[in-house]
Amino acid sequence: MSEAILYAMDAPRAKSADAAADFVEKWQDSKKAPTARIAAFFEHLLQAWPTDGAESAIWYEGFDNNPPTGPVLAMAFELREFNTDRLQQLRAMAQEHGVHIFDPEGHVLYLADGSEARTLALTPPEPGAPVQCPSGVRFDGVYETKREKGWTYLCFTADGKIFWQSTGGRFQARAAMESFGTGDSFIVKGTYKPGDNAFSARLKASFGAFKMNGVLKEDGLHVHSERTNGSYPFDSVYTFLPL
């Protein structure tokens, strides 16, 4: 996939990501005219990012086939162009018009009051549950590496999920794990496949899609990451922090 699909919602009563998902499913095929809030937001959106001209690169798809309907507007952005700054700009526009923004991939609802509602991403393994997969990747803690600015964390689950984020400061292991579910960082999520003392993964966030490969060595988890188009390659060595 090379697009990031987000929804603008005129849904004051929706306060959770689950409620937002239900709302979109109910209304996305509506044939009704857009509500006043959605219509005003849509006009503002096209003023900021027209579908033709210099700003059109942000759009993966225009609105000829998916115009605003009722209380919902589906927006298909080009992943390569939709970064964190664009997301913040989109949220600011939505707040101005009193509408929410829902990210179905990250399962997070950006509310019109500026707050966020996201589903808890993961919890520590239960006592007695497996703490390590056959490849050697562990679930009972997080992997960290120091970057030029801040720290980066990886976390794996027994059911094949992987979570990745960068932070300005350093976390304790449990705080880092909890932040994947409750923090306001831009968390990258995906699935991984274990290998022979290794793993491969595909991950996605609203600002981009990534591929990752890792190898367990004596000095830590050696990870290579890059965008799925091959840009921004980066190599890091992660140290495991147990809970």
Disulfide bonds with the S-S distance in Angstrom:
none
